[in-house]
Amino acid sequence: MTLLSVETEQHLITTARRIRKNVLTAIHAVGTGHAGSSLSLIEILVMLYFRHLKIDPKCPNWEDRDWFILSKGHGSPALYATLAAAGYFSEERLQSLRQFGSGLHGHPVAGQLPGIDVSTGSLGQGLSIAVGLALGFMRQGRTNRVVCILGDGELQEGQNWEAANTASTFGVANLCCIVDRNGLQNDGDTETIMPLGDLCARFRAFGWQAMEIDGHNFQAIDKALWYARQSSVPCILVAKTVKGRGVSFMEGVVKWHHHPIDNNHLVLALSELDGALM
Amino acid sequence: MLERATRDAYGEALLELGSCDPRVVVLDADLSRSTYTDRFGKRFPERFFNVGIAEQNLIGVAAGLSMTGLIPFATTYAIFIGRAFDQIRQSVCFAGTNVKIVATHAGLAASHDGGSHQGVLDIALMRSLPGMTVISPVDYHAARHAVFAAVEHSGPVYIRLQKEPVPILTSPNETFQIGPARRLSEGRDVAIFATGSMVHPAIIAAESLLNQGIESSLVEICTLKPIDITTIREVCSSCGCFVTAEEHSRYGGLYDAILHALAGEVRCPGTPVALNDCFGDTGSWQELRIHFGLSNIDIERAALRALALRDFPLSSSHL
């Protein structure tokens, strides 16, 4: 474990701000996309792609790389903008989000965009794939690690709990999951619709290491990811986040799960993010 | 006639593959004693994963394993394929992963377990998936070859196997290829297309028809997708009518596949021998096959009905 220096943290904060702006601009351009669900993920993705994942953006299919799965595939604008910032492809390409022939589908499609390891979209399936990947690497004596981001609403899908059982039973310690615990899903508050309760306790009951962290605090995410690497069992980080984080009128508002961004919204949002620079 | 179950071939082929191909791994969902993957599990415990009664996860884990370069065989009963349909769609076919799915107890063979356990819709489900190869082997040897062919084939494969012993109709050294249909006879009166367990009753029906002076072109369809369109069109063009025989619903199975192969190209009336939009029932496999109209007599009758629909008269001089 190496401590996150003030300089590095400042750089990550700047990168996160840039990614947020790119997410909003891209969704604005096409007039459709999951802004709120993307903005809650940014710090986690930045920490992964700029500090923790063993990757080479110039060689996206590097055999010894760590694998990343965005199981909540609707957060794809955040992933695309992070991949662009990390150098997988140009930031200009983000403006083709969701458009025909772009490769930047509404949900990630592997093989059509550098850096996308796994196709996702139908919720609740990423964790099983992650377990299979981790198991495959482990049984072949390979050092690749697997990181999977899950939505909290997504955990209402029963397949996750089948996979959670399998992960601990087969002891895939090379697997780390992060829950984007923003508390909102398409129709409203997760705890009103179908309560998820204490996710750490639930995963611990399935034999996992679990810890709750602040999903927008780089120091906290960093420490937790180092901790996860030391774990001898699969590890889950329940990251408390805010849907729409960084844009005042989107924060905690369910409509921004999926909503077009008009010109006024964009100007306001970008000025807020720029203002945060000072 | 020597009989063996095609699931038996699966269990044995996996053992052979286990020894010669380290990429092969096997998954089951708590049915390994019936699907015969337990034999692989005992010999290669490090490469066998019983995920418990969790078919959706079975498919997802198999997809993940395949992404690390392994060749997973995900195994369950044909009836439970539907339970993981979206996982097969999203994590296997849409993702284009190299997962092999093997389903035993296809058709009515889970007989005494009742209609809830009889997999008569699986071909329809699997055929509907872009990129899926669907194989329905006729006998023990074909099933064994199919398992090896699946390893050689890059991409998703579904293999449909039987629980009950069925007659051995091919030789162990016969060549096997995914795709081509196998022509068993070349008559010009009626085409008979049969798959899996229905090939043997079709042979008996064809013999009986011949005794009545009706020559049939009997074609065994082992690969239901991609299907051998050329052979189907050729045979139907020359015969002018056809019959299909399958242990499956008439919707989405072999009958449907033949209609699609002919559509817009060959005018040819056909009659299906298949389950007529219904679920299974309880009883012995033989009882159920008779009850649901899947016997050699039913194939024969269907052939006569098809002949009556034909546009041109019988070619055989002795009629």
Interface residues (C-beta under 8 A of the other chain):
Chain A: W67 A110 G111 D117 V118 S119 T120 G121 S122 G124 Q125 L127 S128 I129 A130 V131 G132 L133 A134 L135 G136 F137 R139 Q140 R142 N144 G158 Q159 E162 A163 N165 T166 F170
Chain B: V25 E46 R47 F49 V51 G52 A54 Q56 N57 I59 G60 V61 A62 A63 G64 L65 S66 M67 T68 G69 L70 P72 D86 Q87 R89 Q90 S91 F94 A95 G96
